[in-house]
Amino acid sequence: MRVMKKRTLLSLLVASAFACTATLTQAQNKTIRLVVPYGAGGPIDVTARLVAEGVKHSLGTVIIDNKPGAGGNIGADMVAKAAPDGLTIGIAATATHAVNPWLYSKMPFNAATDFAPITQMVRVPNVLVMNAETAQRLKINSVADLIRYAKANPAKLNYGSGGNGSAGHLAGEMFKKEAGIFAVHIPYNGGNPAQLALLSGQVDFNFDNLATAAPNIRSGKLKAIAVTTLQRSPALPDAPPVADTLKGFSIDTWWGLVAAAGTPADVVAKLNEAFVAALNAPETKTRFAGLMAEPVANTPAQFGAFMKSELAKYEKVVKATGAKVD
């Protein structure tokens, strides 16, 4: 009888162990959804897919879910309202977490409180560019030359952007304010039309994303006057920072990973460890360099503090432009 009881107990323990193992395996094999709040094929989508591939051995399958719309707000809101279990994460970008809260009259989420930062992913410099023929004709080779010309020829310069409240618009207004110059802003329906306007000579200068402008800079059609990061960009080492002339000028493009607020700290730590390793991998750096993007891997606390500072910075910039989206 005792032998039977021992066998029964042993069977129960073995069954329990198998059940625990199965549950643990099942939990580890759950698919993570990474929400990209922009369309497929753009730089944010491409980098998200690269890091998703880089964490498959540590986290398992990560599926990219593109949810564009409302300047990125639709996708970001899905992450904010997801279960705080780390199985739905998303991209936080300059637009969604620093610009839109001041640009949109009504926001579906609170950028400051509804997310748990995981790590920053990328920094992409913006670049002040001119049509090469225009720059040669006006004898503008530097930021100082551009400011000098603008002051000597008030209201003669204009610049293009991808629309009111876009990164190019905000950079242009910030530049005008800090340089003490005036230039007419001409908004276009997207970054590509704005670049075409610059290439055709319809506008005098633009603040463009380096990844977008690089091919025309290489071909000699556009002249890179300066980058908007505080330091020179490895992707464009010959272009000095605007900050060399206008101290402290910094307005680049960034994005990173977030989960819903309330996600347990140990889950966030596990996600951070995996994605930081992927970002620091040599092959990731090589692939990002081809996109003119610099990998930025940091801690959740560091990324959270950075997003907070960016939110405060863009409050001043957006309000100075008067731009609003209702």
N, C-alpha and C positions, 0 to 999 in steps of 0.2 A: 504494500500500500504506500509506504514511504517512498519506495523507488518510483512508483507511478506519479506521486505528488512532485518529486524532484524532476522527473521527466516533463511533467506538465508545466512546472515553473520554468524549466530551461527552455521549453518550446515557446512559452510566452515571452521570455526575455529575448530570444532570438528573433521572434516575430516583431517585437517592439523595436529592436535594433534595426531590422530591415525597414520598418515603417519610417523610423527617424531618418535613415539614410536616404530613402526614397523621397521623403519630404524635403530634405536638404538639397538633394540633387535637383528636384523640381524647382525649388526656389532659385537655385543658381542658374538654371536654364531658362528662366523667364526672360522674354524678349524686352529690351528697353526701347522705348520710342523717343527719338530725338526730333522735336518739332523745330523746323526751320521756318520762320515767319516770312519767308520770301520765296519766289519761284525757283524752279530747278534750273541749274546751269550757271548761275551767278557765282561770284567769288565766295560768298557766305555758304552757299549750298555745297560748292566743291570742297571747301575746307572741312565742312561738317562730315562729308562722306569720307574724307581722308582719315580723320581721327576716329570715326566709327569703325573703319577697317582696322585701325591701329589698336583698338581695345577688345577686339573679338576674342582674343585668347585669355584675357583677364576677366572680362565682364560677360562674354557671350555675344549673341546677336544684338546689334543696335540697328534698328530700322529708321531711316530718314522719312519724316512725314512733312512734306511741304504744305504750309498753310498761309499763303500770301493774302494780303489785303489790308486796307486801312493803315498804310505805312508801317506794316509789321504788327499792328496792335491785335489783329485776330489771332495769329499764332501765339503771341506772347500771352494773351489772355487764356488760351487753352492750357498753357503751362501753369499759370497762376491758379487756375481752378481745378487742376489735376489732383488726384490723391497724393498726399505727401509721403510716398513710399520709394521714390527714386526710380520708378519704372517709367515715368514720363518726365523727361528733361527737355530743355529747349535752349535756343540761342537768345541771349540778351545782347543788343547792339546799341550803337550810339543813338540811333533813331528811337528805338523802342524804350530805352531806359534813361535817356538824357534829354532828347529833343522833344519827343511827342508829348510828354507830360505838360510841357509849356506851350506847345503848338496847338494841340487839340483842346477844344472847349470842354469836351466830356471824354473821360478815359474809362475803359472798362476794368482797369486794374490800377493798383497803387505801385508804381515802380520801386518805391523805397521800402515797402513792407511786405509785399506779396510774394517775394522770391527768396530762395536760399542760394547764395552764390556758390559755385563749384570751383571754377577757375576761369581766368581770362584765356582766350585762345590766340587772338591775332591782333596785331596793329598794322594798319596800312596807311602810309603817309599820304596826305593830299599834297598836291603840287600846284604852285602858281605858274601858269603857262600862258604864253602869248603865241599868236600866229608868227612864225619865224620872219616872214617878210615885213609884217607890221613892226616887230621889234627892231629889225634892221633899219627900217625907214625912220622910226622915231628915236633911234639910237638908245634903246633901252636894253641894258645887259644885266641889270641888277635891281634889287628892291629899291635901293636908293635912287637909281635912275628913274624908276617908275613913279616914285613919290615926287621927285623933283619935277618931272614932266607934268604930273597931275596938278601940282601947285602953280606951275607956270601957265597951264592951260585949263583953267577951271571949267568944269562941266563938258569937256570935250571927250573924256574917256567913258566907256561903258564896259560892263562885264556881263557874261551870261551864266546861267545856272540851270539845274534840272527842275526848277520850280520854286515857288515861295516856300520857305521853311526847309529847303533841301540843304545838304551839307555845303554845297557850293555857294548858296545864298548866304548862309550864316557866316561862312569863312570870309566872303566878300565884305559883308557889313562890319564884321569884326576888324578886318584889315583897314577899311575906310575910317573907322572910328579911331583906331590906334595910330594911324598914319596922319590923321587930320586932313584927309582929302575927300573929294566928292567924285563919284562915278555912278552913272545911271545903271540900275539893275534891270536886266532883261531876262525874265523867266521863260523857260521853254518847258515843253511837256516831256521831261526826262533828260537824263545825262547825255545820251547819244545825240539828240537834236542840238543840245547846247554845244557839244564838241564840234558838230558839223558847222554850226554858226561861227565858231571860232576859226575853223579851218578855212572857211569861205571869206573871212574878213568882216563878217557882219557885227562881231563884237571884238573888243580889244584884248581882253584877258579873261581867264576863267580860273577858278580854283577847282581842280579836278582830282579824282581818285587816281593815284599813281598807276595802279594796275590798268586802268582804262586809257590813260594818256600815254603810257610807255611806248606802244608801237609807233605812234606819230612823233614822239620825241626822238626815237631811234632813227626814224626815216628822215628827220630834219624838217618836218612840216611844222612842228611845234617847238618853241624854245622854252626849256625849263628855267624859270627865273629863280625859284627857291622852293624848298619843301616846308611843310607846316609843322613838322616835328621839332622838338627842341634840339635834337642832334641830327647830324647828317644821316641820310638813309643809306644802308649798304647797297640798296638796289639802285640808287642814283647818287653816287658819292661826289660827283662834281657840282651838285646843286647845294648851295649853302642853306641853312635854315632861315626862314623869315625872322626868327628870333635873334639872329645876328645883328639885324637892323632895328627891329621892334622888340625890345626886351620882353621875354616871357610869352611871346606869341606862340600858341600851341593849339591846334585844332585838327586832330587826325581822326581816322576812322578805326573803330575797334569793335570786337565782339567776343563773347565768351559763353560759358555754359552756366545755366541756373536750373534749379528744381523749384517745386512749390514750397512756400514758407511752411515750416513745421516738419520738414523732412528730417528724420533723426540724424544727429551729428555723425554717428558711426557710418551711416549710409552715405552721407555727403563725403566723409573722409575716404571711403572706399572708391567712390566715383572720382574724386580728386586725384587719388594715387594712380588710378588707371589712365586717366586722360592726361595727366602731367607726364607720365612715362611716354605716352604716345606722342605728345607734343615735342618732347625732348629727343625723340628718336632721330638719328641722322637722315633717314629717308624722308621723314616729315619735313624737316628743315629744307631739304633739297626741293621737295615738291612745292612747298610754300614760297620759296624764293622765285620759282617760275611764275607765281601769281603776284609778285612784288609784295608779298606779305611776310611779316616777321612773327614767328611764333612767340607767344608770351604765356608762360606757364607760371602760375603763382598759387598761393593758398586761398582758401575761401575767404578768410579775413582780409587779405590784401585786395582781392577782387571786389569784395563788398565795399571796402573803403574807397577804392578807385571809382566805382560806380556812383557812390555818394558824392564824391568831389566833382565828377562830371555832371551830375544832375544839377548841382549848385552853379557850376560854370555856365551851363547852357540856359539856365533861367535868365541870367543877365543878357546873354547874347540874343535869345529869342525875343525877349521883351523889348530889347532895343530896336529890333527890326519891325515890331508891330505885327508880325505875321501871325495869322490864326487860321485854323481849319475847324469849321463848324460841323 
